[in-house]
Amino acid sequence: MQLDDLINSMTPEIYQRLVTAVELGKWPDGVTLTAEQKENALQMVMLWQARNNAEADHMTINTRGEIEMKSKQELKQRFAGDIITPLEPATTLKPIATLKPQD
């Protein structure tokens, strides 16, 4: 199989699994990536991004094969409409169990 065929056959799900494996250093089943697997997976991620990533994240490879970095201002604008739900303060949480002292 040629490299072009391999990249073209990658689904977004396979791409995401490779991204996660490279980020965590292990496969979904928990097995650690070897140095060679990590290098190959990273290369596949970068090649896939270069061909398919029209909406690049803050730092990634765009469809022109260039590293694209967004400024803080661009990121603020991108996430300005996101709603963030505040967490409850820890003091209002109820315990899930109470231990009794042994006699």
MOPAC internal coordinates of N, CA, C and O (Angstrom, degrees):
PM7 1SCF
backbone

  N    0.0000 0     0.00 0     0.00 0    0    0    0
  C    1.4536 1     0.00 0     0.00 0    1    0    0
  C    1.5238 1   108.43 1     0.00 0    2    1    0
  O    1.2310 1   120.98 1   -46.28 1    3    2    1
  N    1.3058 1   115.73 1   133.72 1    3    2    1
  C    1.4589 1   122.02 1   178.55 1    5    3    2
  C    1.5326 1   109.77 1   -79.92 1    6    5    3
  O    1.2310 1   120.93 1   -22.08 1    7    6    5
  N    1.3331 1   115.83 1   157.92 1    7    6    5
  C    1.4605 1   121.35 1  -179.24 1    9    7    6
  C    1.5242 1   111.12 1   -58.53 1   10    9    7
  O    1.2310 1   119.86 1   137.32 1   11   10    9
  N    1.3307 1   117.88 1   -42.68 1   11   10    9
  C    1.4693 1   120.90 1   179.04 1   13   11   10
  C    1.5228 1   111.10 1   -59.41 1   14   13   11
  O    1.2310 1   120.44 1   137.30 1   15   14   13
  N    1.3212 1   116.76 1   -42.70 1   15   14   13
  C    1.4636 1   120.85 1   179.21 1   17   15   14
  C    1.5261 1   110.84 1   -64.00 1   18   17   15
  O    1.2310 1   120.97 1   139.90 1   19   18   17
  N    1.3178 1   115.74 1   -40.10 1   19   18   17
  C    1.4580 1   120.69 1  -179.95 1   21   19   18
  C    1.5259 1   111.01 1   -63.68 1   22   21   19
  O    1.2310 1   120.16 1   132.50 1   23   22   21
  N    1.3235 1   117.30 1   -47.50 1   23   22   21
  C    1.4684 1   121.46 1   179.37 1   25   23   22
  C    1.5259 1   110.28 1   -63.32 1   26   25   23
  O    1.2310 1   120.21 1   135.94 1   27   26   25
  N    1.3207 1   117.21 1   -44.06 1   27   26   25
  C    1.4678 1   120.94 1  -179.16 1   29   27   26
  C    1.5207 1   112.71 1   -65.83 1   30   29   27
  O    1.2310 1   119.96 1   153.85 1   31   30   29
  N    1.3234 1   117.69 1   -26.15 1   31   30   29
  C    1.4634 1   120.20 1  -179.51 1   33   31   30
  C    1.5265 1   112.80 1   -85.66 1   34   33   31
  O    1.2310 1   120.12 1   171.37 1   35   34   33
  N    1.3400 1   117.37 1    -8.63 1   35   34   33
  C    1.4651 1   120.48 1   179.82 1   37   35   34
  C    1.5222 1   110.47 1   -73.19 1   38   37   35
  O    1.2310 1   120.79 1   -53.90 1   39   38   37
  N    1.3240 1   116.10 1   126.10 1   39   38   37
  C    1.4639 1   121.22 1   175.20 1   41   39   38
  C    1.5275 1   108.57 1   -85.55 1   42   41   39
  O    1.2310 1   119.70 1   -16.69 1   43   42   41
  N    1.3346 1   118.19 1   163.31 1   43   42   41
  C    1.4684 1   119.68 1   174.75 1   45   43   42
  C    1.5350 1   112.35 1   -57.94 1   46   45   43
  O    1.2310 1   120.26 1   148.40 1   47   46   45
  N    1.3287 1   117.11 1   -31.60 1   47   46   45
  C    1.4673 1   120.59 1   178.91 1   49   47   46
  C    1.5308 1   111.04 1   -67.08 1   50   49   47
  O    1.2310 1   120.31 1   136.91 1   51   50   49
  N    1.3296 1   117.01 1   -43.09 1   51   50   49
  C    1.4684 1   120.60 1   177.50 1   53   51   50
  C    1.5223 1   109.76 1   -64.49 1   54   53   51
  O    1.2310 1   120.68 1   136.88 1   55   54   53
  N    1.3332 1   116.31 1   -43.12 1   55   54   53
  C    1.4679 1   120.97 1   177.54 1   57   55   54
  C    1.5296 1   109.95 1   -56.44 1   58   57   55
  O    1.2310 1   120.20 1   132.32 1   59   58   57
  N    1.3335 1   117.22 1   -47.68 1   59   58   57
  C    1.4647 1   120.75 1  -177.50 1   61   59   58
  C    1.5279 1   111.30 1   -64.64 1   62   61   59
  O    1.2310 1   119.92 1   142.81 1   63   62   61
  N    1.3252 1   117.75 1   -37.19 1   63   62   61
  C    1.4684 1   120.76 1   177.46 1   65   63   62
  C    1.5339 1   110.51 1   -64.05 1   66   65   63
  O    1.2310 1   120.64 1   140.43 1   67   66   65
  N    1.3274 1   116.38 1   -39.57 1   67   66   65
  C    1.4653 1   119.82 1   177.72 1   69   67   66
  C    1.5269 1   111.03 1   -66.78 1   70   69   67
  O    1.2310 1   120.36 1   138.71 1   71   70   69
  N    1.3363 1   116.93 1   -41.29 1   71   70   69
  C    1.4693 1   120.88 1   177.54 1   73   71   70
  C    1.5226 1   109.84 1   -58.83 1   74   73   71
  O    1.2310 1   120.56 1   131.39 1   75   74   73
  N    1.3263 1   116.53 1   -48.61 1   75   74   73
  C    1.4633 1   121.07 1  -179.61 1   77   75   74
  C    1.5258 1   110.95 1   -62.33 1   78   77   75
  O    1.2310 1   120.25 1   138.22 1   79   78   77
  N    1.3207 1   117.12 1   -41.78 1   79   78   77
  C    1.4666 1   120.64 1   179.25 1   81   79   78
  C    1.5263 1   111.06 1   -61.98 1   82   81   79
  O    1.2310 1   120.25 1   137.63 1   83   82   81
  N    1.3279 1   117.13 1   -42.37 1   83   82   81
  C    1.4623 1   120.59 1   179.43 1   85   83   82
  C    1.5270 1   110.16 1   -67.20 1   86   85   83
  O    1.2310 1   120.06 1   138.07 1   87   86   85
  N    1.3366 1   117.49 1   -41.93 1   87   86   85
  C    1.4663 1   120.90 1  -178.98 1   89   87   86
  C    1.5223 1   111.91 1   -64.98 1   90   89   87
  O    1.2310 1   120.24 1   136.53 1   91   90   89
  N    1.3437 1   117.15 1   -43.47 1   91   90   89
  C    1.4646 1   121.28 1  -175.62 1   93   91   90
  C    1.5245 1   113.78 1   -90.63 1   94   93   91
  O    1.2310 1   120.67 1   160.18 1   95   94   93
  N    1.3386 1   116.32 1   -19.82 1   95   94   93
  C    1.4534 1   119.86 1  -178.08 1   97   95   94
  C    1.5152 1   113.65 1    78.89 1   98   97   95
  O    1.2310 1   120.62 1  -164.92 1   99   98   97
  N    1.3443 1   116.41 1    15.08 1   99   98   97
  C    1.4622 1   119.66 1   177.59 1  101   99   98
  C    1.5187 1   110.40 1  -150.51 1  102  101   99
  O    1.2310 1   121.34 1   -22.46 1  103  102  101
  N    1.3246 1   115.05 1   157.54 1  103  102  101
  C    1.4585 1   122.00 1   178.69 1  105  103  102
  C    1.5221 1   109.61 1   -77.01 1  106  105  103
  O    1.2310 1   119.59 1   -14.82 1  107  106  105
  N    1.3352 1   118.38 1   165.18 1  107  106  105
  C    1.4680 1   120.36 1  -179.84 1  109  107  106
  C    1.5358 1   113.89 1   -55.35 1  110  109  107
  O    1.2310 1   119.86 1   152.35 1  111  110  109
  N    1.3417 1   117.88 1   -27.65 1  111  110  109
  C    1.4688 1   120.10 1   178.82 1  113  111  110
  C    1.5271 1   112.87 1   -83.15 1  114  113  111
  O    1.2310 1   120.09 1  -176.98 1  115  114  113
  N    1.3447 1   117.43 1     3.02 1  115  114  113
  C    1.4558 1   121.73 1   176.08 1  117  115  114
  C    1.5159 1   115.37 1    94.35 1  118  117  115
  O    1.2310 1   119.81 1   173.26 1  119  118  117
  N    1.3182 1   117.97 1    -6.74 1  119  118  117
  C    1.4671 1   121.41 1   179.76 1  121  119  118
  C    1.5304 1   109.33 1   -72.83 1  122  121  119
  O    1.2310 1   120.79 1   -49.73 1  123  122  121
  N    1.3245 1   116.10 1   130.27 1  123  122  121
  C    1.4641 1   121.89 1  -178.78 1  125  123  122
  C    1.5255 1   111.13 1   -68.18 1  126  125  123
  O    1.2310 1   120.93 1   -41.78 1  127  126  125
  N    1.3350 1   115.83 1   138.22 1  127  126  125
  C    1.4615 1   120.72 1   176.02 1  129  127  126
  C    1.5238 1   109.58 1   -71.18 1  130  129  127
  O    1.2310 1   120.69 1   -38.74 1  131  130  129
  N    1.3142 1   116.28 1   141.26 1  131  130  129
  C    1.4620 1   119.60 1   171.01 1  133  131  130
  C    1.5276 1   107.21 1   -75.76 1  134  133  131
  O    1.2310 1   120.54 1   -13.65 1  135  134  133
  N    1.3156 1   116.57 1   166.35 1  135  134  133
  C    1.4685 1   120.12 1   178.21 1  137  135  134
  C    1.5279 1   110.57 1   -59.03 1  138  137  135
  O    1.2310 1   120.57 1   140.43 1  139  138  137
  N    1.3274 1   116.52 1   -39.57 1  139  138  137
  C    1.4641 1   120.59 1   179.91 1  141  139  138
  C    1.5335 1   111.25 1   -67.19 1  142  141  139
  O    1.2310 1   120.26 1   138.69 1  143  142  141
  N    1.3374 1   117.10 1   -41.31 1  143  142  141
  C    1.4621 1   120.31 1   178.35 1  145  143  142
  C    1.5241 1   111.02 1   -63.79 1  146  145  143
  O    1.2310 1   120.77 1   138.08 1  147  146  145
  N    1.3366 1   116.13 1   -41.92 1  147  146  145
  C    1.4619 1   119.76 1   179.99 1  149  147  146
  C    1.5247 1   110.71 1   -63.52 1  150  149  147
  O    1.2310 1   120.53 1   136.40 1  151  150  149
  N    1.3191 1   116.60 1   -43.60 1  151  150  149
  C    1.4664 1   121.00 1   178.97 1  153  151  150
  C    1.5288 1   110.90 1   -62.44 1  154  153  151
  O    1.2310 1   120.46 1   133.50 1  155  154  153
  N    1.3294 1   116.73 1   -46.50 1  155  154  153
  C    1.4651 1   120.65 1  -179.70 1  157  155  154
  C    1.5254 1   111.87 1   -65.73 1  158  157  155
  O    1.2310 1   120.39 1   138.14 1  159  158  157
  N    1.3353 1   116.85 1   -41.86 1  159  158  157
  C    1.4625 1   120.43 1   179.67 1  161  159  158
  C    1.5258 1   110.50 1   -63.85 1  162  161  159
  O    1.2310 1   120.24 1   138.26 1  163  162  161
  N    1.3349 1   117.14 1   -41.74 1  163  162  161
  C    1.4636 1   120.79 1   178.71 1  165  163  162
  C    1.5236 1   111.18 1   -63.24 1  166  165  163
  O    1.2310 1   120.45 1   139.22 1  167  166  165
  N    1.3222 1   116.75 1   -40.78 1  167  166  165
  C    1.4652 1   120.00 1   177.51 1  169  167  166
  C    1.5277 1   110.77 1   -63.14 1  170  169  167
  O    1.2310 1   120.04 1   138.35 1  171  170  169
  N    1.3242 1   117.53 1   -41.65 1  171  170  169
  C    1.4661 1   121.17 1   179.20 1  173  171  170
  C    1.5316 1   110.57 1   -64.11 1  174  173  171
  O    1.2310 1   120.50 1   139.05 1  175  174  173
  N    1.3356 1   116.65 1   -40.95 1  175  174  173
  C    1.4672 1   120.90 1   178.31 1  177  175  174
  C    1.5242 1   109.97 1   -61.33 1  178  177  175
  O    1.2310 1   120.36 1   133.39 1  179  178  177
  N    1.3206 1   116.93 1   -46.61 1  179  178  177
  C    1.4639 1   120.52 1  -178.44 1  181  179  178
  C    1.5265 1   111.74 1   -65.71 1  182  181  179
  O    1.2310 1   120.23 1   140.08 1  183  182  181
  N    1.3256 1   117.16 1   -39.92 1  183  182  181
  C    1.4708 1   120.12 1   177.73 1  185  183  182
  C    1.5241 1   111.20 1   -66.03 1  186  185  183
  O    1.2310 1   120.32 1   138.34 1  187  186  185
  N    1.3248 1   117.00 1   -41.66 1  187  186  185
  C    1.4692 1   120.38 1   179.03 1  189  187  186
  C    1.5294 1   109.88 1   -63.48 1  190  189  187
  O    1.2310 1   120.55 1   135.70 1  191  190  189
  N    1.3481 1   116.55 1   -44.30 1  191  190  189
  C    1.4644 1   120.42 1   178.86 1  193  191  190
  C    1.5186 1   110.86 1   -60.52 1  194  193  191
  O    1.2310 1   120.22 1   138.44 1  195  194  193
  N    1.3159 1   117.19 1   -41.56 1  195  194  193
  C    1.4603 1   121.07 1  -177.44 1  197  195  194
  C    1.5249 1   111.76 1   -62.32 1  198  197  195
  O    1.2310 1   120.13 1   154.17 1  199  198  197
  N    1.3126 1   117.35 1   -25.83 1  199  198  197
  C    1.4718 1   120.20 1  -178.47 1  201  199  198
  C    1.5206 1   114.06 1  -101.89 1  202  201  199
  O    1.2310 1   119.88 1   157.02 1  203  202  201
  N    1.3134 1   117.83 1   -22.98 1  203  202  201
  C    1.4631 1   120.08 1  -170.67 1  205  203  202
  C    1.5173 1   115.75 1  -125.04 1  206  205  203
  O    1.2310 1   119.37 1   172.38 1  207  206  205
  N    1.3036 1   118.81 1    -7.62 1  207  206  205
  C    1.4554 1   121.27 1  -170.10 1  209  207  206
  C    1.5278 1   111.78 1   -93.90 1  210  209  207
  O    1.2310 1   120.57 1   -99.47 1  211  210  209
  N    1.3335 1   116.52 1    80.53 1  211  210  209
  C    1.4647 1   120.56 1  -179.67 1  213  211  210
  C    1.5260 1   111.58 1   -72.28 1  214  213  211
  O    1.2310 1   119.77 1   145.64 1  215  214  213
  N    1.3299 1   118.04 1   -34.36 1  215  214  213
  C    1.4651 1   122.28 1   179.59 1  217  215  214
  C    1.5245 1   108.29 1  -108.81 1  218  217  215
  O    1.2310 1   120.96 1   -95.14 1  219  218  217
  N    1.3177 1   115.77 1    84.86 1  219  218  217
  C    1.4608 1   120.88 1  -174.87 1  221  219  218
  C    1.5230 1   111.55 1   -69.44 1  222  221  219
  O    1.2310 1   120.67 1   -33.36 1  223  222  221
  N    1.3392 1   116.33 1   146.64 1  223  222  221
  C    1.4566 1   121.88 1   174.44 1  225  223  222
  C    1.5229 1   109.06 1   -72.01 1  226  225  223
  O    1.2310 1   120.36 1    10.14 1  227  226  225
  N    1.3282 1   116.93 1  -169.86 1  227  226  225
  C    1.4630 1   119.41 1  -175.32 1  229  227  226
  C    1.5250 1   113.10 1   -62.91 1  230  229  227
  O    1.2310 1   119.80 1   151.68 1  231  230  229
  N    1.3231 1   117.98 1   -28.32 1  231  230  229
  C    1.4622 1   120.08 1   174.98 1  233  231  230
  C    1.5192 1   107.87 1  -149.36 1  234  233  231
  O    1.2310 1   120.83 1   -69.73 1  235  234  233
  N    1.3147 1   116.02 1   110.27 1  235  234  233
  C    1.4569 1   121.12 1  -176.66 1  237  235  234
  C    1.5198 1   109.59 1  -161.51 1  238  237  235
  O    1.2310 1   120.66 1     3.11 1  239  238  237
  N    1.3018 1   116.34 1  -176.89 1  239  238  237
  C    1.4610 1   122.03 1   176.55 1  241  239  238
  C    1.5271 1   107.68 1   -95.42 1  242  241  239
  O    1.2310 1   119.76 1   -55.31 1  243  242  241
  N    1.3353 1   118.07 1   124.69 1  243  242  241
  C    1.4654 1   120.14 1   179.14 1  245  243  242
  C    1.5260 1   110.32 1   -87.13 1  246  245  243
  O    1.2310 1   120.42 1     0.73 1  247  246  245
  N    1.3257 1   116.79 1  -179.27 1  247  246  245
  C    1.4654 1   121.07 1  -175.66 1  249  247  246
  C    1.5264 1   113.02 1   -70.95 1  250  249  247
  O    1.2310 1   119.58 1   170.55 1  251  250  249
  N    1.3174 1   118.41 1    -9.45 1  251  250  249
  C    1.4648 1   121.53 1   175.05 1  253  251  250
  C    1.5291 1   111.24 1   -91.50 1  254  253  251
  O    1.2310 1   120.60 1  -178.13 1  255  254  253
  N    1.3562 1   116.46 1     1.87 1  255  254  253
  C    1.4568 1   120.97 1   179.67 1  257  255  254
  C    1.5116 1   113.69 1    80.91 1  258  257  255
  O    1.2310 1   119.96 1  -164.49 1  259  258  257
  N    1.3341 1   117.69 1    15.51 1  259  258  257
  C    1.4603 1   122.14 1  -178.27 1  261  259  258
  C    1.5221 1   109.59 1  -107.11 1  262  261  259
  O    1.2310 1   120.79 1   -29.33 1  263  262  261
  N    1.3402 1   116.10 1   150.67 1  263  262  261
  C    1.4611 1   119.82 1   174.01 1  265  263  262
  C    1.5184 1   107.64 1   -73.55 1  266  265  263
  O    1.2310 1   120.87 1   -52.03 1  267  266  265
  N    1.3193 1   115.95 1   127.97 1  267  266  265
  C    1.4597 1   121.27 1  -179.16 1  269  267  266
  C    1.5215 1   109.24 1  -114.64 1  270  269  267
  O    1.2310 1   121.15 1   -52.78 1  271  270  269
  N    1.3154 1   115.41 1   127.22 1  271  270  269
  C    1.4608 1   121.11 1   177.47 1  273  271  270
  C    1.5187 1   108.16 1  -122.73 1  274  273  271
  O    1.2310 1   120.70 1   -51.14 1  275  274  273
  N    1.3200 1   116.27 1   128.86 1  275  274  273
  C    1.4594 1   120.90 1   178.21 1  277  275  274
  C    1.5246 1   109.25 1   -92.93 1  278  277  275
  O    1.2310 1   121.10 1   -33.72 1  279  278  277
  N    1.3235 1   115.51 1   146.28 1  279  278  277
  C    1.4606 1   120.78 1   179.08 1  281  279  278
  C    1.5276 1   109.50 1   -76.14 1  282  281  279
  O    1.2310 1   120.88 1   -13.35 1  283  282  281
  N    1.3324 1   115.91 1   166.65 1  283  282  281
  C    1.4622 1   120.24 1   176.78 1  285  283  282
  C    1.5209 1   110.63 1   -59.49 1  286  285  283
  O    1.2310 1   120.60 1   140.88 1  287  286  285
  N    1.3272 1   116.46 1   -39.12 1  287  286  285
  C    1.4625 1   120.90 1  -179.77 1  289  287  286
  C    1.5271 1   110.94 1   -62.00 1  290  289  287
  O    1.2310 1   120.21 1   136.04 1  291  290  289
  N    1.3308 1   117.20 1   -43.96 1  291  290  289
  C    1.4666 1   120.82 1   178.54 1  293  291  290
  C    1.5248 1   110.96 1   -62.91 1  294  293  291
  O    1.2310 1   120.37 1   139.21 1  295  294  293
  N    1.3317 1   116.91 1   -40.79 1  295  294  293
  C    1.4612 1   120.28 1   179.22 1  297  295  294
  C    1.5224 1   111.35 1   -67.09 1  298  297  295
  O    1.2310 1   120.37 1   140.02 1  299  298  297
  N    1.3437 1   116.89 1   -39.98 1  299  298  297
  C    1.4660 1   120.09 1   177.44 1  301  299  298
  C    1.5181 1   110.89 1   -61.33 1  302  301  299
  O    1.2310 1   120.31 1   137.32 1  303  302  301
  N    1.3248 1   117.01 1   -42.68 1  303  302  301
  C    1.4628 1   120.69 1   178.48 1  305  303  302
  C    1.5202 1   111.11 1   -64.86 1  306  305  303
  O    1.2310 1   120.77 1   139.63 1  307  306  305
  N    1.3209 1   116.12 1   -40.37 1  307  306  305
  C    1.4699 1   120.04 1  -178.67 1  309  307  306
  C    1.5210 1   111.64 1   -63.61 1  310  309  307
  O    1.2310 1   120.15 1   140.59 1  311  310  309
  N    1.3397 1   117.32 1   -39.41 1  311  310  309
  C    1.4559 1   121.12 1  -175.54 1  313  311  310
  C    1.5281 1   113.14 1  -101.25 1  314  313  311
  O    1.2310 1   119.55 1  -170.90 1  315  314  313
  N    1.3214 1   118.46 1     9.10 1  315  314  313
  C    1.4634 1   121.80 1  -176.69 1  317  315  314
  C    1.5201 1   112.56 1   -60.74 1  318  317  315
  O    1.2310 1   119.53 1   144.28 1  319  318  317
  N    1.3119 1   118.50 1   -35.72 1  319  318  317
  C    1.4584 1   121.19 1  -177.12 1  321  319  318
  C    1.5116 1   114.67 1   -86.02 1  322  321  319
  O    1.2310 1   119.72 1   175.97 1  323  322  321
  N    1.3267 1   118.14 1    -4.03 1  323  322  321
  C    1.4617 1   120.39 1  -178.57 1  325  323  322
  C    1.5230 1   110.79 1   -69.45 1  326  325  323
  O    1.2310 1   121.22 1   -41.84 1  327  326  325
  N    1.3096 1   115.27 1   138.16 1  327  326  325
  C    1.4575 1   121.03 1   178.82 1  329  327  326
  C    1.5242 1   108.16 1   -97.16 1  330  329  327
  O    1.2310 1   121.06 1   -51.61 1  331  330  329
  N    1.3193 1   115.58 1   128.39 1  331  330  329
  C    1.4569 1   121.04 1   178.81 1  333  331  330
  C    1.5220 1   107.82 1  -110.15 1  334  333  331
  O    1.2310 1   120.83 1   -56.16 1  335  334  333
  N    1.3141 1   116.02 1   123.84 1  335  334  333
  C    1.4547 1   121.33 1   179.04 1  337  335  334
  C    1.5210 1   108.62 1   -88.66 1  338  337  335
  O    1.2310 1   120.42 1   -57.62 1  339  338  337
  N    1.3453 1   116.80 1   122.38 1  339  338  337
  C    1.4620 1   118.45 1  -179.95 1  341  339  338
  C    1.5312 1   110.94 1   -69.77 1  342  341  339
  O    1.2310 1   120.84 1   -32.99 1  343  342  341
  N    1.3176 1   116.00 1   147.01 1  343  342  341
  C    1.4572 1   121.49 1   177.00 1  345  343  342
  C    1.5139 1   109.83 1   -83.10 1  346  345  343
  O    1.2310 1   121.08 1   -26.59 1  347  346  345
  N    1.3317 1   115.54 1   153.41 1  347  346  345
  C    1.4584 1   119.51 1   175.93 1  349  347  346
  C    1.5237 1   109.36 1   -71.94 1  350  349  347
  O    1.2310 1   120.49 1   -34.74 1  351  350  349
  N    1.3305 1   116.67 1   145.26 1  351  350  349
  C    1.4672 1   118.44 1   176.27 1  353  351  350
  C    1.5298 1   109.84 1   -62.17 1  354  353  351
  O    1.2310 1   120.53 1   -31.40 1  355  354  353
  N    1.3052 1   116.58 1   148.60 1  355  354  353
  C    1.4654 1   121.55 1  -177.29 1  357  355  354
  C    1.5205 1   112.31 1   -61.88 1  358  357  355
  O    1.2310 1   119.46 1   156.24 1  359  358  357
  N    1.3301 1   118.63 1   -23.76 1  359  358  357
  C    1.4665 1   121.08 1  -177.63 1  361  359  358
  C    1.5261 1   112.21 1   -70.11 1  362  361  359
  O    1.2310 1   119.19 1   160.84 1  363  362  361
  N    1.3290 1   119.16 1   -19.16 1  363  362  361
  C    1.4623 1   120.58 1  -178.95 1  365  363  362
  C    1.5259 1   112.86 1   -92.57 1  366  365  363
  O    1.2310 1   119.91 1   177.66 1  367  366  365
  N    1.3198 1   117.78 1    -2.34 1  367  366  365
  C    1.4542 1   120.41 1   179.83 1  369  367  366
  C    1.5215 1   110.58 1   -77.82 1  370  369  367
  O    1.2310 1   120.98 1   -37.88 1  371  370  369
  N    1.3210 1   115.73 1   142.12 1  371  370  369
  C    1.4569 1   120.56 1   178.82 1  373  371  370
  C    1.5248 1   108.67 1   -97.82 1  374  373  371
  O    1.2310 1   120.13 1   -33.89 1  375  374  373
  N    1.3377 1   117.35 1   146.11 1  375  374  373
  C    1.4590 1   119.41 1   179.40 1  377  375  374
  C    1.5272 1   111.16 1   -66.98 1  378  377  375
  O    1.2310 1   120.64 1   -31.59 1  379  378  377
  N    1.3215 1   116.38 1   148.41 1  379  378  377
  C    1.4617 1   119.74 1   178.78 1  381  379  378
  C    1.5256 1   111.45 1   -88.35 1  382  381  379
  O    1.2310 1   120.19 1   164.19 1  383  382  381
  N    1.3343 1   117.24 1   -15.81 1  383  382  381
  C    1.4625 1   121.16 1   178.42 1  385  383  382
  C    1.5197 1   108.92 1  -156.90 1  386  385  383
  O    1.2310 1   121.00 1   -27.07 1  387  386  385
  N    1.3345 1   115.69 1   152.93 1  387  386  385
  C    1.4549 1   121.41 1   176.03 1  389  387  386
  C    1.5207 1   107.67 1  -124.70 1  390  389  387
  O    1.2310 1   120.24 1   -52.49 1  391  390  389
  N    1.3034 1   117.15 1   127.51 1  391  390  389
  C    1.4591 1   121.60 1  -179.94 1  393  391  390
  C    1.5149 1   109.95 1   -89.96 1  394  393  391
  O    1.2310 1   120.98 1   -42.62 1  395  394  393
  N    1.3395 1   115.73 1   137.38 1  395  394  393
  C    1.4633 1   120.91 1   176.47 1  397  395  394
  C    1.5203 1   108.50 1   -97.32 1  398  397  395
  O    1.2310 1   120.05 1   -39.76 1  399  398  397
  N    1.3324 1   117.51 1   140.24 1  399  398  397
  C    1.4675 1   119.05 1   178.33 1  401  399  398
  C    1.5300 1   110.52 1   -67.48 1  402  401  399
  O    1.2310 1   120.66 1   -34.19 1  403  402  401
  N    1.3184 1   116.34 1   145.81 1  403  402  401
  C    1.4654 1   120.63 1   177.51 1  405  403  402
  C    1.5141 1   109.37 1   -81.19 1  406  405  403
  O    1.2310 1   120.82 1   -38.14 1  407  406  405
  N    1.3400 1   116.04 1   141.86 1  407  406  405
  C    1.4769 1   120.59 1   178.86 1  409  407  406
  C    1.4905 1   111.79 1   -90.26 1  410  409  407
  O    1.2310 1   120.10 1   180.00 1  411  410  409

